[in-house]
Each structure stands twice: as structure tokens, then as C-alpha cells.
Amino acid sequence: MEFNLPFLLTALGLAFIIEGLPYFLFAERMPSVFQALLSQPPSVLRIMGVAALVGGLALVYLGKYFS
């Protein structure tokens, strides 16, 4: 297995684009989104985090499976 720097940089760039998109498109609503997140108990935040991790792993698996 070799290290593929261009692939890593592409993946990081895509992650930055996806992370930055809501702030650009919905800048006015983001403070209320953060307030809603702050009011959630830690268990709900953990469930959201695990769901995001599982979704991300599924996408990576599908990308490897179909390539």
C-alpha cells in the first residue's frame, strides 16, 4: 500500500468545501443552529457524531468498492 498525497489533499479539500458550504449558504441561520446544538444533551451529540462517522465510513467503503 502506497501513500497517495494527491488523493489525501483532494479528500481534505472536499471536506473543507463540504464543511464550509453551510456557513456560506446559511450564514444568517448558523447562530440559531449553534444555539440548538448547545441545548442538546451530550448523549444526543454523541449519537449525531456516531451517525456522521458511520455515514462517512459507508461512503468511503462505497468509494473503494466501486473503484
Buried (B, 14 or more C-beta within 10 A) or exposed (E): EEEEEEEEEEEEEEEEEEEEEEEEEEEEEEEEEEEEEEEEEEEEEEEEEEEEEEEEEEEEEEEEEEE
